[in-house]
Amino acid sequence: MTVGLDFTARELQNKLKEKGLPWELAKGFDGSAAIGEWIPFSAGLVNFTLEQNGKVVQSGSTDHLIFNFDRILSFLGQFFELRTDDVIFTGTPAGVGLCMSGDQFVGRIEGNEVLSVRIH
């Protein structure tokens, strides 16, 4: 398990939505997903945070998931062939916000840094 940043090009997303077009392009651009260092999966409660420029902007835990990991995998397996190296983003806790060039993001699981990204 790890933490990841799932970036969205909001201006592009809004333009596509206004035209009634699919907005996958606003989610799937080069560099749109940063993924942290992998650590062994823990089946119990796992806490995680995201810091932006040293300030915690998101905080959550696996007990906040609407669906547990088993249910998510079972559901996705009905539509996609899941493979060992697949990455599944499970959701975003409150705290989505704007990022700017120069911003530093740090993701932590149980207080341990697993992701560090600077926006260029």
C-alpha positions in Angstrom: 0.0 0.0 0.0 1.0 3.6 -0.4 -0.5 7.0 -0.9 -0.8 8.8 -4.2 -1.7 12.2 -5.6 -4.4 12.1 -8.3 -4.1 15.6 -10.0 -6.9 17.2 -12.0 -6.6 19.9 -14.6 -9.6 21.8 -13.2 -9.8 24.4 -16.0 -9.8 21.7 -18.7 -12.3 19.6 -16.7 -14.7 22.5 -16.4 -14.5 23.3 -20.1 -15.1 19.7 -21.1 -18.0 19.4 -18.6 -19.6 22.6 -20.0 -19.6 21.0 -23.5 -21.0 17.8 -22.1 -17.9 16.0 -23.1 -16.1 13.2 -21.2 -13.4 14.8 -19.0 -10.9 11.9 -18.7 -8.3 14.2 -20.4 -8.4 16.4 -17.3 -7.4 13.4 -15.2 -5.0 11.4 -17.5 -2.3 13.9 -18.5 1.4 13.3 -18.2 2.4 13.5 -14.6 -1.2 13.4 -13.3 -0.6 10.7 -10.8 2.3 10.6 -8.3 2.7 7.4 -6.3 4.6 6.9 -3.1 6.9 4.2 -1.9 5.2 0.8 -1.4 5.0 -0.6 2.1 3.5 -4.0 3.1 -0.3 -4.1 3.2 -1.9 -3.8 6.6 -5.4 -5.3 7.0 -6.2 -3.2 10.1 -6.9 0.5 10.5 -4.3 2.6 8.6 -4.0 6.4 9.1 -2.6 8.6 6.4 -2.0 12.3 5.8 -1.0 14.7 3.0 1.0 17.8 3.7 1.3 20.8 1.4 4.2 23.1 2.1 4.5 21.6 5.7 0.8 22.0 6.5 -1.5 18.9 6.8 -4.2 19.5 4.2 -5.7 15.9 4.1 -6.0 13.4 6.9 -7.9 10.1 6.7 -7.9 6.4 7.6 -9.0 3.2 6.0 -12.0 3.1 8.3 -13.3 6.1 6.3 -13.5 4.1 3.1 -17.1 3.7 1.8 -16.2 0.2 0.6 -13.4 -2.0 2.1 -10.6 -3.3 0.0 -12.1 -6.7 -0.6 -15.3 -5.2 -2.0 -13.4 -2.7 -4.2 -11.3 -5.5 -5.7 -14.4 -7.8 -6.2 -16.3 -5.0 -7.9 -13.5 -3.9 -10.2 -12.7 -7.6 -11.0 -16.2 -7.8 -12.7 -15.1 -5.3 -15.3 -11.4 -5.4 -15.6 -8.7 -8.0 -15.5 -6.8 -7.1 -12.4 -3.1 -7.9 -12.3 -0.5 -7.9 -9.6 1.1 -4.5 -10.5 -2.2 -2.6 -11.0 -2.7 0.5 -9.0 -6.2 1.4 -7.6 -6.9 4.8 -6.1 -9.5 4.3 -3.5 -10.7 7.9 -2.9 -9.8 11.3 -1.6 -10.4 12.6 1.9 -11.6 16.2 2.4 -9.0 18.9 1.7 -8.8 19.0 -2.1 -7.3 22.3 -3.1 -5.2 24.3 -5.6 -1.5 23.6 -6.1 1.0 25.9 -7.5 4.5 25.7 -9.0 7.0 25.2 -6.2 4.5 23.5 -3.8 5.9 20.6 -1.9 3.7 17.6 -1.0 4.5 14.9 1.5 2.3 11.8 2.0 2.6 9.8 5.2 1.2 6.4 6.3 1.1 6.1 10.1 3.4 9.1 10.3 6.1 7.6 8.0 6.9 9.5 4.8 6.2 7.5 1.7 5.7 10.2 -0.9 7.5 13.5 -1.6 6.7 15.6 -4.6 7.6 19.1 -5.7 5.4 20.8 -8.3 7.3 22.3 -11.2 
